[in-house]
Amino acid sequence: MTGADPTQQRPTASYEADPSQVDRVLLLYSGGLDTSVMLKWIQDSYEAEVVTLTVNLGQPGEDYSVIEEKAKRLGAVECHVIDAPYGHDCFLLEEARQTPMIQNFLVRQST
C-alpha cells in the first residue's frame, strides 16, 4: 500500500506560528475540554507561557474560581476573568453574536 506516512505530523491549523517567535500566548479559556487541551498543546508545541482569559457572559451557576484553578493546574502563568463588555445579558445572545462581540472587545483592549 502506498500513500502518506501516517506517522508524519500534519498541520493542525491553516496557520501555525514559528515556535521560535512565540513566547507568550493569550488563550480565550472556557475551562472546558477543548480549551484545556489547547492550553497544553500551546505549551508543548511552542514552549510558550499561556495566559488565560475567561469572559463572564452571565451564564447561570458558573464558578469562575474553579475555571481559574483548572487553568493554573494545567500550567497557565496568569488567569484573568472579566465581565462581558455589554453586561451579563450576553449569555442570552446566540453564540454567533457573542463571539464577534468578544473579539471586538479584546481587540479594543489590546490596542
MOPEJO-V827993 format. One record per residue. N is the residue number from 0. RES is the residue in one small letter. D_FIRST is the distance of its C-alpha to the first C-alpha in Angstrom with 1 decimal. Layout:
n=N res=RES d_first=D_FIRST
n=N res=RES d_first=D_FIRST
This chain:
n=0 res=m d_first=0.0
n=1 res=t d_first=3.8
n=2 res=g d_first=6.8
n=3 res=a d_first=9.8
n=4 res=d d_first=10.6
n=5 res=p d_first=12.1
n=6 res=t d_first=14.9
n=7 res=q d_first=16.0
n=8 res=q d_first=19.2
n=9 res=r d_first=19.8
n=10 res=p d_first=23.4
n=11 res=t d_first=25.2
n=12 res=a d_first=27.6
n=13 res=s d_first=28.3
n=14 res=y d_first=30.7
n=15 res=e d_first=30.6
n=16 res=a d_first=33.6
n=17 res=d d_first=33.6
n=18 res=p d_first=34.2
n=19 res=s d_first=36.9
n=20 res=q d_first=38.9
n=21 res=v d_first=38.9
n=22 res=d d_first=41.6
n=23 res=r d_first=42.7
n=24 res=v d_first=41.2
n=25 res=l d_first=43.1
n=26 res=l d_first=41.1
n=27 res=l d_first=42.5
n=28 res=y d_first=42.3
n=29 res=s d_first=42.8
n=30 res=g d_first=42.3
n=31 res=g d_first=39.6
n=32 res=l d_first=36.0
n=33 res=d d_first=34.5
n=34 res=t d_first=37.0
n=35 res=s d_first=37.2
n=36 res=v d_first=33.5
n=37 res=m d_first=34.0
n=38 res=l d_first=36.9
n=39 res=k d_first=34.9
n=40 res=w d_first=31.9
n=41 res=i d_first=34.4
n=42 res=q d_first=36.0
n=43 res=d d_first=32.8
n=44 res=s d_first=31.1
n=45 res=y d_first=34.3
n=46 res=e d_first=36.6
n=47 res=a d_first=39.2
n=48 res=e d_first=42.2
n=49 res=v d_first=41.8
n=50 res=v d_first=44.9
n=51 res=t d_first=44.7
n=52 res=l d_first=46.7
n=53 res=t d_first=47.3
n=54 res=v d_first=49.3
n=55 res=n d_first=51.7
n=56 res=l d_first=51.5
n=57 res=g d_first=54.0
n=58 res=q d_first=51.6
n=59 res=p d_first=53.8
n=60 res=g d_first=53.5
n=61 res=e d_first=51.2
n=62 res=d d_first=52.1
n=63 res=y d_first=51.3
n=64 res=s d_first=52.3
n=65 res=v d_first=49.4
n=66 res=i d_first=47.0
n=67 res=e d_first=48.5
n=68 res=e d_first=48.3
n=69 res=k d_first=44.7
n=70 res=a d_first=43.8
n=71 res=k d_first=45.9
n=72 res=r d_first=44.3
n=73 res=l d_first=40.9
n=74 res=g d_first=42.3
n=75 res=a d_first=43.7
n=76 res=v d_first=46.5
n=77 res=e d_first=48.6
n=78 res=c d_first=48.6
n=79 res=h d_first=50.7
n=80 res=v d_first=51.6
n=81 res=i d_first=53.4
n=82 res=d d_first=55.0
n=83 res=a d_first=53.6
n=84 res=p d_first=55.1
n=85 res=y d_first=56.8
n=86 res=g d_first=57.9
n=87 res=h d_first=56.4
n=88 res=d d_first=56.3
n=89 res=c d_first=52.9
n=90 res=f d_first=51.3
n=91 res=l d_first=52.7
n=92 res=l d_first=50.8
n=93 res=e d_first=47.4
n=94 res=e d_first=44.5
n=95 res=a d_first=43.9
n=96 res=r d_first=47.4
n=97 res=q d_first=47.3
n=98 res=t d_first=44.4
n=99 res=p d_first=45.9
n=100 res=m d_first=49.3
n=101 res=i d_first=48.1
n=102 res=q d_first=46.2
n=103 res=n d_first=49.3
n=104 res=f d_first=51.4
n=105 res=l d_first=49.2
n=106 res=v d_first=49.2
n=107 res=r d_first=53.0
n=108 res=q d_first=53.3
n=109 res=s d_first=51.2
n=110 res=t d_first=53.1
